[in-house]
């Protein structure tokens, strides 16, 4: 069954878009995309990423890396186009070609003055004001998903603003305020 566009989302429910909002565009690390594709997944909207030493997005966050929240998925039509090349073979005739599928993903920086809502979190009971972090890695299904953390135990990227609920699309979502708090030394 094909993926529905509401399966993996990040929604800004308050404060974005704004002329003062901080966002960032970059490509996802190519080697990680291959690993994720082999696992039957791809970089997904709503997950936490950071920048590697080449300026590419990677899942999760370490103790002192600035977390960002993916606003688009790797296979979204404004990121990549698998529709063929209309200038290519006869089989590609009539292909859909978007204006700018440059492979870059948009992400919102974890210092923004907004409230976000994501489908990408580890299933658990969340409570108001609970601190959030994200797992690193590319082979674990929870990589880049939000999960609770004791304050000071690890770097934090958000604070729960509303416990989990079912949104208008029938998806379980978690609302939070993005906050970057590096791990205490």
SVG drawing of the C-alpha trace seen along z (x, -y; Angstrom):
<svg xmlns="http://www.w3.org/2000/svg" viewBox="-10 -39 43 42">
<polyline fill="none" stroke="black" stroke-width="0.4" points="0.0,0.0 1.5,-3.4 2.3,-5.9 -0.3,-8.5 0.8,-12.1 -0.5,-12.4 1.5,-9.4 4.7,-11.4 4.2,-15.1 5.4,-18.1 2.8,-20.8 3.4,-24.2 0.3,-24.8 1.4,-28.2 4.0,-30.9 5.1,-29.7 5.4,-30.8 6.8,-34.1 9.4,-36.5 11.4,-35.9 11.3,-32.1 14.6,-30.3 14.6,-27.4 17.4,-25.7 17.7,-23.7 20.2,-20.9 20.5,-17.5 20.2,-14.4 23.5,-12.4 23.6,-10.2 25.0,-7.1 22.3,-7.3 19.6,-7.5 20.9,-4.3 20.8,-2.6 17.3,-3.9 16.0,-2.8 17.3,0.7 15.4,0.7 12.2,-0.3 12.1,-3.8 13.4,-7.3 14.1,-10.6 10.7,-11.6 9.0,-14.8 8.7,-15.4 11.9,-13.7 14.9,-15.3 18.1,-15.9 21.4,-17.6 24.2,-18.7 27.2,-16.4 30.7,-17.7 29.8,-18.1 26.6,-20.2 24.3,-17.3 21.3,-16.2 21.6,-13.1 19.1,-11.6 19.1,-12.3 21.2,-14.6 24.3,-14.4 25.1,-16.3 26.0,-19.6 24.6,-19.6 21.8,-22.0 18.6,-20.0 16.3,-20.7 12.9,-19.2 12.3,-18.0 9.4,-19.8 9.4,-17.6 10.1,-13.9 12.8,-12.8 10.3,-11.4 8.0,-14.5 7.6,-16.0 9.1,-19.3 12.3,-17.5 12.8,-14.8 11.1,-13.7 11.0,-10.1 8.8,-11.0 11.3,-10.5 12.9,-12.8 10.5,-14.1 13.6,-14.7 14.6,-11.1 13.1,-7.9 9.6,-7.5 8.7,-5.7 9.3,-9.0 7.1,-11.1 4.6,-13.2 6.6,-13.0 5.9,-15.5 8.8,-17.8 8.5,-20.1 10.1,-23.5 12.8,-22.9 13.3,-19.4 16.9,-20.0 17.0,-17.3 17.2,-19.7 14.9,-19.2 13.5,-22.1 13.9,-21.9 12.8,-24.2 15.6,-25.0 15.0,-24.0 15.3,-27.6 12.1,-28.9 9.3,-30.7 6.6,-28.3 4.6,-25.3 5.0,-22.1 3.1,-18.9 4.7,-15.7 3.7,-12.1 7.3,-11.1 7.7,-10.1 8.2,-6.8 4.9,-5.6 4.7,-6.3 2.6,-8.4 3.7,-12.0 2.9,-14.8 3.0,-18.6 6.4,-20.1 8.3,-16.9 11.7,-17.2 12.3,-15.6 15.3,-14.3 15.9,-12.2 17.8,-9.0 20.7,-8.9 21.4,-6.3 19.9,-5.1 19.0,-1.4 16.7,-1.7 13.0,-2.5 13.1,-5.1 16.1,-7.1 15.2,-10.8 11.9,-10.2 11.1,-12.2 11.3,-10.5 11.3,-11.7 14.5,-12.4 15.3,-13.4 16.5,-17.0 20.3,-17.2 20.7,-13.5 21.1,-14.3 20.7,-17.2 17.1,-18.2 15.3,-19.5 11.8,-20.2 9.3,-20.4 5.8,-18.8 3.1,-21.4 0.2,-19.0 0.2,-15.2 -0.5,-12.8 -3.8,-13.0 -5.4,-12.0 -5.4,-14.7 -8.0,-15.4 -6.3,-12.8 -6.6,-10.0 -2.9,-10.1 -1.4,-10.1 0.5,-13.3 2.6,-15.0 2.8,-18.8 5.9,-20.5 7.8,-23.7 11.3,-23.5 14.0,-24.2 17.7,-23.5 19.3,-22.6 22.8,-21.0 23.7,-18.2 25.0,-19.5 28.7,-19.1"/>
</svg>
